[in-house]
């Protein structure tokens, strides 16, 4: 029994050592542009302080993200019999709103848990974001690549000057579209190009008629005299209708 446990311990230590060596060999020197978009952590230099890049967001919601289920056979032990136990795997995802869009931020994960238990557990850990309420403000820095997968640094509220490194997804408020990519290239049909490339003419509101100017005193006197003359004629002819 002791020999078996010793073999397992050596195997685990060997796996950890191999992982660390692979990560160290995979690092490289990067340009500033590559380091700014180093969401896969390929660069050798990684600043531990991203305070100059912090942005402010507000918590919209905390949602549970299911990563699947895992089934394991159970042994009945001395009583005999066996069965299958199924566990639902998943973790919370914090939805943070900013003027540029929303960030979906995963909690940090345990590298040791991933190594020891593989896919039988969800290796994400609980953190302070799980206790926030809707509308609470959050500071964080994010480096995102073209598909909007991000590496995110969140300052620890309980230890000033340190950060929690995790990953997430960015959903821009104004997403890039492909409707203009082929405009003017001659590769689109005339009908499609007219729909997506020709600016739509803005509707012009109908002009509002100007209000009529009030008649001058001279005009008012003429109208009054004409009305009086009409009334005199109407005395002898009932069919005459006078309008003032």
HELIX and SHEET records of a PDB file:
HELIX    1   1 UNK A    2  UNK A   26  1                                  25    
HELIX    2   2 UNK A   32  UNK A   36  1                                   5    
HELIX    3   3 UNK A   51  UNK A   53  5                                   3    
HELIX    4   4 UNK A   77  UNK A   79  5                                   3    
HELIX    5   5 UNK A  111  UNK A  117  1                                   7    
HELIX    6   6 UNK A  118  UNK A  120  5                                   3    
HELIX    7   7 UNK A  128  UNK A  131  5                                   4    
HELIX    8   8 UNK A  190  UNK A  196  1                                   7    
HELIX    9   9 UNK A  217  UNK A  236  1                                  20    
SHEET    1   A 7 UNK A  55  UNK A  75  0                                        
SHEET    2   A 7 UNK A  82  UNK A  98 -1                                        
SHEET    3   A 7 UNK A 101  UNK A 106 -1                                        
SHEET    4   A 7 UNK A 163  UNK A 172 -1                                        
SHEET    5   A 7 UNK A 149  UNK A 155 -1                                        
SHEET    6   A 7 UNK A 137  UNK A 144 -1                                        
SHEET    7   A 7 UNK A  55  UNK A  75 -1                                        
END                                                                             
